[in-house]
Amino acid sequence: MDAAPAIAIRAAAVGDVPLILGFIRELAIFEKAEHEVTATEGHIRRTLFGEDARARALLCSVDGTDAGFAVYFFNYSTWQGRPGLYLEDLYVSPAYRDQGAGKAMLQHLARLAVANDCGRFEWSVLDWNEPAIQFYRSIGAVAMDEWVRYRLTGDALARFAGVSETEAGPASAPAPRRTSVPPAG
């Protein structure tokens, strides 16, 4: 019987930006949404490794070869009064699937959630990705079918925020407007 592959997981570093962007593009191709990737190395460098970075990334290698990545961030549960860990993306290149890399990254993230007193560890999956859905069920994850996810992006986000899309962005984002709420009558 063949020996199990050596799987290593580490926190990504700024020098990994090109690798991370490569994995993002692979993921987008897998999800049939390559045209939606607008991230650049500069975006990744600033948002994962900049002074105000809120998201974090992990890299996974199998037998010494880069095999996948995960991006996550901490959110907050008002009902639990505790932080949560949200997995934005987890991707393993096809050549390294079914070797335990994805499960190892999920377990690593679960340990981070426990170590950070998180009450939840959550992620989303495309409804057509049946192998992933079956795997998530096998580890005890539960679908949150009663929740419907909504999203504002691009022009719709800028319009709703009351700015033009060209004004939107980290350097030019306006301060939130204070609104007054009349007292309940």
ZALUM-309298 format. One record per residue: y, z, x of N, C-alpha, C, O, CB in turn. Coordinates in steps of 0.02 Angstrom, whole numbers, padded with zeros to 5 digits, always signed. Glycine has a CB too. Example, Ala and Ser with C-alpha at 12.3 -4.5 7.8 and 13.67 -1.06 7.14 Angstrom:
-00284+00390+00660-00225+00390+00615-00165+00390+00660-00166+00423+00712-00224+00452+00565;-00112+00354+00642-00053+00357+00684+00002+00394+00645+00057+00402+00670-00030+00286+00704;
***
This chain:
-00059+00000+00042+00000+00000+00000+00062+00000+00044+00065+00035+00094+00000+00060-00047;+00112-00040+00023+00174-00044+00062+00213+00021+00056+00211+00055+00005+00217-00103+00038;+00248+00038+00110+00290+00097+00110+00351+00085+00065+00375+00029+00060+00313+00116+00182;+00374+00137+00033+00434+00132-00009+00493+00113+00036+00498+00136+00093+00448+00199-00047;+00538+00072+00010+00596+00054+00051+00641+00114+00063+00644+00160+00023+00637-00003+00016;+00676+00112+00119+00724+00165+00135+00789+00149+00098+00821+00098+00111+00736+00171+00212;+00808+00193+00053+00869+00184+00013+00920+00235+00036+00906+00295+00038+00854+00191-00063;+00979+00211+00054+01033+00255+00076+01094+00242+00033+01110+00185+00016+01049+00244+00151;+01129+00295+00014+01189+00290-00026+01244+00327+00011+01235+00382+00036+01179+00320-00098;+01302+00295+00013+01359+00325+00048+01423+00309+00010+01427+00261-00027+01363+00300+00121;+01473+00351+00022+01539+00338-00005+01567+00277+00030+01560+00270+00091+01587+00400+00004;+01598+00233-00008+01628+00173+00022+01690+00193+00061+01722+00244+00046+01646+00121-00033;+01706+00153+00111+01765+00163+00153+01808+00100+00149+01786+00048+00126+01745+00178+00227;+01870+00106+00170+01917+00050+00164+01891-00013+00198+01907-00068+00176+01985+00070+00194;+01852-00006+00250+01824-00065+00284+01772-00101+00241+01752-00157+00258+01792-00044+00348;+01751-00071+00186+01702-00101+00141+01733-00143+00086+01698-00170+00044+01660-00047+00111;+01799-00149+00086+01833-00186+00032+01805-00256+00022+01790-00273-00036+01907-00191+00047;+01795-00297+00074+01767-00364+00062+01697-00362+00031+01680-00402-00013+01765-00403+00127;+01656-00315+00053+01589-00307+00025+01592-00287-00049+01555-00314-00090+01549-00254+00065;+01635-00240-00065+01643-00218-00135+01665-00277-00179+01637-00287-00233+01693-00161-00140;+01714-00314-00156+01738-00371-00195+01682-00423-00203+01677-00456-00255+01800-00403-00162;+01642-00432-00152+01584-00477-00157+01535-00454-00210+01510-00495-00249+01549-00483-00090;+01521-00389-00212+01476-00363-00264+01508-00370-00334+01473-00384-00382+01460-00289-00249;+01573-00360-00339+01607-00368-00403+01598-00440-00428+01585-00451-00487+01683-00351-00397;+01605-00487-00383+01597-00557-00403+01524-00572-00423+01512-00609-00470+01619-00604-00347;+01477-00544-00386+01406-00553-00404+01393-00525-00474+01359-00556-00515+01360-00518-00352;+01420-00465-00487+01412-00434-00553+01442-00478-00608+01411-00487-00660+01444-00365-00553;+01501-00504-00595+01533-00547-00645+01492-00610-00659+01488-00632-00716+01604-00566-00622;+01462-00638-00608+01419-00696-00617+01359-00677-00660+01341-00713-00707+01396-00725-00549;+01328-00620-00644+01272-00595-00683+01290-00586-00756+01251-00601-00801+01247-00529-00653;+01351-00560-00768+01373-00548-00837+01405-00609-00869+01433-00604-00924+01423-00491-00837;+01401-00666-00836+01428-00729-00862+01503-00724-00875+01528-00751-00925+01391-00749-00926;+01538-00690-00831+01610-00679-00840+01648-00687-00775+01699-00655-00764+01623-00610-00869;+01624-00730-00731+01656-00738-00665+01730-00756-00672+01771-00735-00631+01620-00792-00625;+01747-00794-00723+01816-00815-00734+01863-00757-00749+01924-00765-00745+01819-00865-00790;+01836-00699-00766+01877-00641-00782+01896-00599-00721+01938-00554-00727+01842-00598-00832;+01866-00612-00664+01882-00573-00604+01949-00596-00576+01956-00652-00553+01826-00580-00550;+01997-00550-00577+02062-00564-00548+02076-00518-00488+02127-00525-00455+02117-00557-00601;+02031-00471-00476+02040-00423-00421+02042-00460-00354+02007-00509-00343+01984-00371-00421;+02085-00434-00310+02089-00459-00242+02071-00402-00194+02064-00345-00216+02160-00487-00226;+02064-00417-00131+02051-00364-00082+02108-00313-00084+02097-00253-00076+02043-00393-00012;+02170-00337-00093+02227-00292-00097+02222-00244-00155+02236-00184-00148+02292-00331-00102;+02201-00270-00213+02192-00227-00272+02140-00173-00257+02151-00114-00270+02171-00268-00333;+02083-00194-00230+02029-00147-00216+02051-00095-00165+02037-00036-00173+01966-00185-00191;+02085-00117-00113+02108-00071-00060+02155-00019-00090+02147+00041-00076+02144-00110-00003;+02202-00040-00131+02251+00006-00160+02220+00053-00211+02234+00113-00211+02308-00033-00192;+02177+00026-00255+02153+00066-00312+02092+00110-00295+02080+00159-00330+02135+00021-00368;+02055+00093-00243+01999+00135-00223+02014+00178-00161+01984+00231-00152+01938+00092-00208;+02062+00156-00120+02073+00192-00057+02146+00211-00045+02162+00241+00006+02049+00151+00001;+02190+00192-00091+02261+00209-00084+02274+00282-00096+02230+00320-00118+02302+00167-00130;+02335+00302-00083+02355+00372-00091+02344+00398-00162+02326+00456-00171+02428+00380-00072;+02356+00356-00211+02349+00378-00281+02284+00353-00313+02279+00351-00375+02407+00352-00322;+02235+00335-00273+02172+00308-00300+02138+00359-00346+02133+00418-00329+02123+00289-00243;+02117+00336-00403+02083+00379-00452+02009+00363-00457+01969+00405-00479+02116+00374-00520;+01991+00303-00439+01921+00281-00441+01890+00287-00372+01926+00288-00321+01914+00209-00468;+01825+00291-00370+01788+00298-00307+01730+00249-00309+01709+00226-00361+01762+00371-00296;+01705+00233-00250+01650+00185-00245+01595+00212-00200+01607+00248-00152+01674+00117-00220;+01534+00192-00217+01474+00206-00176+01444+00139-00156+01450+00089-00192+01422+00250-00215;+01412+00140-00100+01374+00082-00078+01301+00103-00067+01288+00159-00046+01403+00050-00013;+01257+00059-00083+01185+00072-00076+01156+00020-00029+01170-00039-00034+01150+00071-00145;+01114+00043+00016+01078-00003+00059+01003+00008+00050+00980+00064+00037+01099+00006+00134;+00966-00045+00059+00893-00043+00056+00868-00069+00123+00882-00126+00142+00864-00086-00005;+00831-00027+00157+00806-00043+00224+00862-00069+00270+00852-00116+00308+00751-00095+00219;+00921-00038+00265+00977-00054+00309+01020-00113+00287+01067-00130+00322+00951-00067+00376;+01004-00144+00231+01043-00201+00208+01081-00182+00145+01053-00152+00099+00996-00262+00194;+01146-00199+00143+01186-00183+00085+01156-00216+00023+01143-00276+00022+01259-00207+00094;+01144-00175-00028+01108-00199-00087+01146-00192-00152+01132-00228-00200+01043-00162-00092;+01195-00147-00156+01231-00137-00218+01288-00088-00212+01300-00060-00159+01184-00114-00271;+01322-00079-00268+01379-00034-00268+01386-00001-00337+01356-00023-00386+01444-00072-00250;+01425+00051-00338+01444+00084-00401+01517+00105-00395+01539+00126-00341+01398+00145-00417;+01554+00100-00449+01623+00124-00453+01626+00173-00510+01601+00159-00565+01674+00064-00463;+01656+00230-00498+01659+00283-00548+01725+00320-00544+01763+00313-00495+01601+00332-00539;+01739+00358-00595+01798+00401-00596+01784+00461-00641+01738+00460-00681+01862+00362-00619;+01826+00511-00634+01819+00571-00676+01867+00565-00735+01925+00546-00727+01833+00636-00635;+01842+00581-00794+01883+00583-00854+01882+00654-00881+01866+00701-00844+01858+00531-00907;+01897+00662-00944+01900+00730-00971+01876+00732-01042+01892+00687-01082+01971+00758-00966;+01837+00782-01060+01814+00793-01128+01852+00851-01158+01845+00908-01136+01737+00806-01130;+01893+00836-01208+01930+00890-01241+01883+00936-01279+01894+00997-01281+01982+00862-01288;+01830+00909-01308+01784+00950-01346+01746+00998-01301+01730+01054-01322+01735+00906-01384;+01730+00976-01241+01694+01020-01195+01741+01061-01151+01721+01111-01122+01647+00979-01152;+01803+01038-01145+01850+01072-01100+01828+01066-01028+01840+01110-00987+01857+01145-01119;+01796+01010-01013+01769+00998-00945+01779+00926-00926+01787+00882-00969+01694+01018-00942;+01777+00912-00861+01780+00842-00840+01715+00806-00856+01663+00837-00870+01795+00838-00764;+01719+00741-00855+01660+00699-00861+01661+00648-00805+01713+00637-00774+01657+00664-00931;+01605+00617-00792+01602+00564-00743+01587+00500-00780+01538+00496-00818+01547+00579-00688;+01629+00450-00770+01620+00385-00803+01602+00333-00750+01639+00323-00702+01683+00363-00843;+01545+00302-00760+01522+00249-00715+01550+00183-00741+01529+00159-00793+01444+00247-00711;+01597+00154-00705+01628+00092-00725+01581+00033-00714+01571-00008-00758+01694+00081-00688;+01552+00030-00654+01506-00024-00638+01452+00000-00591+01465+00040-00546+01543-00084-00608;+01392-00024-00601+01337-00015-00555+01303-00082-00550+01285-00112-00601+01287+00043-00578;+01293-00106-00489+01263-00171-00479+01217-00169-00418+01235-00142-00366+01317-00226-00472;+01158-00199-00426+01111-00207-00371+01095-00282-00367+01077-00312-00417+01046-00164-00381;+01102-00310-00308+01086-00381-00298+01014-00395-00319+00970-00353-00308+01098-00403-00224;+01001-00453-00348+00933-00469-00374+00877-00457-00324+00823-00435-00344+00931-00540-00396;+00887-00472-00261+00833-00464-00211+00812-00392-00203+00758-00379-00175+00856-00491-00145;+00853-00344-00225+00839-00273-00214+00824-00235-00279+00818-00173-00278+00897-00240-00179;+00818-00271-00333+00802-00238-00396+00729-00218-00397+00688-00246-00360+00818-00283-00456;+00712-00170-00438+00644-00145-00444+00619-00111-00381+00559-00106-00370+00597-00201-00463;+00666-00089-00339+00647-00052-00278+00674+00020-00280+00664+00058-00233+00674-00087-00216;+00707+00038-00335+00732+00106-00342+00805+00116-00324+00830+00172-00328+00691+00150-00301;+00839+00062-00304+00909+00069-00283+00954+00090-00341+00995+00136-00332+00934+00003-00253;+00948+00058-00398+00989+00076-00456+00977+00147-00478+01024+00185-00492+00976+00029-00513;+00914+00166-00482+00897+00235-00502+00925+00285-00451+00950+00337-00470+00821+00243-00509;+00920+00269-00387+00946+00314-00335+01021+00323-00342+01047+00378-00333+00928+00287-00265;+01058+00268-00357+01130+00275-00366+01146+00317-00428+01191+00359-00426+01162+00205-00372;+01109+00306-00483+01120+00346-00543+01106+00420-00530+01144+00463-00553+01077+00321-00601;+01053+00435-00493+01037+00505-00477+01091+00535-00433+01109+00593-00441+00968+00510-00443;+01116+00496-00385+01170+00520-00342+01231+00537-00384+01263+00589-00374+01188+00466-00288;+01248+00493-00431+01305+00505-00474+01293+00565-00520+01339+00604-00533+01320+00443-00516;+01232+00573-00544+01216+00631-00586+01225+00696-00546+01251+00745-00572+01142+00627-00612;+01206+00695-00482+01216+00754-00440+01291+00768-00430+01312+00825-00430+01182+00745-00372;+01331+00714-00422+01404+00722-00416+01432+00753-00480+01475+00796-00478+01438+00655-00401;+01407+00730-00537+01431+00757-00601+01415+00831-00607+01457+00870-00627+01399+00719-00660;+01355+00850-00589+01335+00920-00593+01376+00962-00543+01400+01016-00560+01260+00928-00578;+01385+00937-00483+01423+00973-00431+01496+00982-00451+01529+01029-00429+01419+00936-00364;+01522+00937-00493+01592+00940-00515+01599+00970-00585+01651+00961-00617+01623+00871-00513;+01548+01005-00608+01548+01039-00672+01564+00992-00730+01597+01012-00778+01598+01095-00672;+01539+00931-00726+01550+00882-00779+01504+00897-00838+01445+00913-00829+01539+00810-00753;+01531+00891-00897+01491+00900-00957+01458+00835-00979+01413+00836-01022+01534+00927-01012;+01480+00780-00951+01453+00714-00970+01450+00668-00911+01488+00673-00863+01496+00683-01026;+01402+00622-00915+01397+00566-00868+01386+00506-00914+01334+00500-00946+01338+00575-00814;+01435+00461-00917+01433+00406-00965+01444+00339-00931+01472+00334-00876+01485+00417-01019;+01421+00287-00965+01432+00218-00944+01420+00173-01003+01397+00195-01056+01385+00199-00884;+01436+00109-00995+01425+00059-01047+01377+00007-01020+01370-00002-00960+01491+00026-01070;+01343-00027-01066+01297-00081-01047+01305-00137-01098+01315-00124-01157+01222-00055-01044;+01301-00198-01075+01305-00255-01120+01245-00254-01166+01189-00240-01145+01309-00321-01081;+01256-00270-01229+01202-00265-01279+01144-00314-01266+01090-00304-01294+01229-00277-01347;+01154-00365-01225+01100-00412-01210+01061-00393-01148+01011-00426-01132+01129-00481-01201;+01082-00342-01112+01048-00323-01050+00990-00276-01065+00992-00216-01049+01099-00289-01000;+00940-00303-01096+00882-00263-01120+00846-00226-01064+00825-00169-01075+00834-00308-01155;+00836-00256-01005+00803-00217-00952+00842-00153-00934+00812-00100-00924+00794-00260-00889;+00908-00158-00930+00948-00099-00915+00944-00049-00972+00938+00011-00959+01022-00119-00902;+00948-00072-01033+00945-00027-01091+00879+00011-01091+00878+00071-01102+00953-00067-01156;+00824-00024-01079+00759+00009-01078+00755+00060-01021+00728+00114-01030+00703-00043-01070;+00783+00042-00963+00783+00089-00907+00824+00151-00925+00801+00207-00913+00812+00056-00844;+00883+00142-00953+00925+00199-00970+00891+00245-01020+00895+00306-01014+00992+00176-00998;+00857+00215-01067+00819+00256-01115+00764+00295-01080+00750+00353-01097+00790+00212-01171;+00732+00263-01031+00676+00296-00996+00697+00357-00956+00657+00402-00944+00642+00246-00949;+00761+00360-00936+00785+00418-00899+00816+00471-00944+00841+00522-00920+00835+00397-00846;+00816+00458-01009+00842+00507-01057+00912+00494-01081+00940+00535-01118+00839+00573-01026;+00943+00438-01061+01010+00422-01085+01007+00401-01158+00957+00372-01181+01043+00367-01042;+01059+00417-01195+01062+00404-01267+01120+00356-01281+01176+00367-01258+01069+00470-01308;+01107+00304-01320+01160+00257-01340+01207+00292-01388+01185+00330-01431+01130+00194-01372;+01270+00280-01381+01321+00308-01425+01341+00256-01477+01398+00233-01478+01384+00332-01384;+01293+00237-01519+01303+00182-01566+01358+00193-01617+01384+00145-01644+01239+00169-01602;+01376+00255-01629+01427+00268-01680+01498+00255-01654+01546+00256-01693+01421+00339-01705;+01505+00245-01589+01570+00233-01559+01580+00158-01550+01534+00122-01530+01577+00269-01491;+01640+00134-01565+01658+00065-01553+01713+00064-01501+01765+00096-01508+01682+00029-01620;+01702+00027-01448+01749+00025-01393+01804-00025-01408+01790-00080-01433+01714+00007-01327;+01866-00007-01394+01923-00052-01402+01957-00062-01335+01952-00019-01291+01973-00025-01454;+01991-00118-01327+02023-00133-01263+02087-00172-01274+02089-00218-01315+01975-00172-01217;+02139-00155-01238+02200-00194-01233+02205-00219-01162+02197-00181-01115+02263-00152-01253;+02217-00284-01153+02226-00313-01086+02281-00365-01087+02303-00387-01141+02159-00344-01060;+02303-00385-01028+02349-00441-01020+02410-00438-01065+02444-00386-01070+02314-00503-01033;+02424-00495-01098+02484-00500-01140+02484-00449-01196+02536-00420-01212+02488-00570-01170;+02426-00437-01226+02423-00389-01282+02441-00319-01258+02477-00283-01293+02352-00388-01313;+02418-00299-01200+02435-00234-01172+02510-00230-01157+02543-00181-01176+02394-00220-01108;+02537-00281-01124+02608-00281-01107+02651-00281-01170+02700-00244-01174+02625-00342-01064;+02632-00321-01219+02669-00324-01282+02670-00255-01316+02722-00231-01337+02639-00377-01329;+02612-00224-01321+02608-00159-01353+02648-00106-01314+02677-00061-01344+02535-00137-01359;+02648-00112-01248+02686-00065-01206+02761-00078-01209+02801-00036-01189+02662-00069-01134;+02780-00137-01235+02850-00153-01241+02880-00182-01178+02941-00177-01167+02888-00094-01261;+02838-00211-01135+02861-00243-01074+02831-00312-01069+02781-00326-01102+02843-00200-01010;+02861-00354-01028+02830-00419-01016+02774-00410-00966+02775-00363-00927+02883-00472-00991;+02726-00455-00967+02669-00448-00921+02692-00451-00849+02662-00419-00806+02617-00503-00933;+02746-00488-00834+02771-00492-00765+02803-00426-00744+02804-00411-00684+02821-00548-00758;+02828-00387-00792+02857-00321-00776+02802-00269-00766+02812-00219-00731+02905-00299-00831;+02746-00280-00798+02692-00231-00795+02663-00227-00725+02662-00277-00690+02636-00248-00846;+02640-00170-00706+02609-00161-00640+02631-00095-00611+02678-00064-00635+02628-00219-00593;+02596-00074-00559+02609-00007-00532+02679+00002-00503+02707+00057-00507+02559+00009-00479;+02708-00051-00474+02772-00043-00442+02829-00045-00493+02883-00017-00479+02782-00097-00391;+02818-00077-00551+02874-00085-00597+02861-00056-00666+02899-00070-00713+02890-00157-00604;+02809-00018-00673+02794+00010-00739+02849+00057-00760+02868+00102-00723+02726+00046-00738;+02875+00047-00821+02928+00091-00844+02901+00161-00859+02842+00169-00872+02962+00063-00907;+02945+00209-00855+02925+00277-00873+02908+00278-00947+02940+00242-00986+02981+00329-00857;+02860+00317-00967+02843+00321-01038+02904+00343-01078+02942+00387-01056+02785+00370-01049;+02913+00313-01136+02968+00332-01179+02949+00396-01216+02893+00404-01240+02984+00274-01229;+02997+00441-01220+02986+00501-01260+03001+00485-01332+03051+00453-01348+03030+00560-01235;+02957+00506-01373+02969+00495-01444+02973+00563-01478+02939+00610-01460+02913+00452-01476;+03015+00566-01526+03019+00629-01563+02980+00622-01627+02981+00570-01661+03092+00649-01578;+02946+00673-01643+02905+00675-01704+02940+00722-01752+02952+00780-01736+02832+00697-01690;+02956+00696-01812+02990+00741-01860+02944+00798-01880+02883+00789-01882+03012+00702-01924;+02971+00856-01893+02929+00912-01914+02893+00896-01979+02918+00860-02022+02970+00977-01922;+02832+00923-01984+02794+00912-02045+02831+00943-02103+02857+00999-02098+02722+00942-02039;+02833+00907-02159+02872+00932-02215+02830+00949-02270+02854+00971-02322+02923+00885-02236;
***
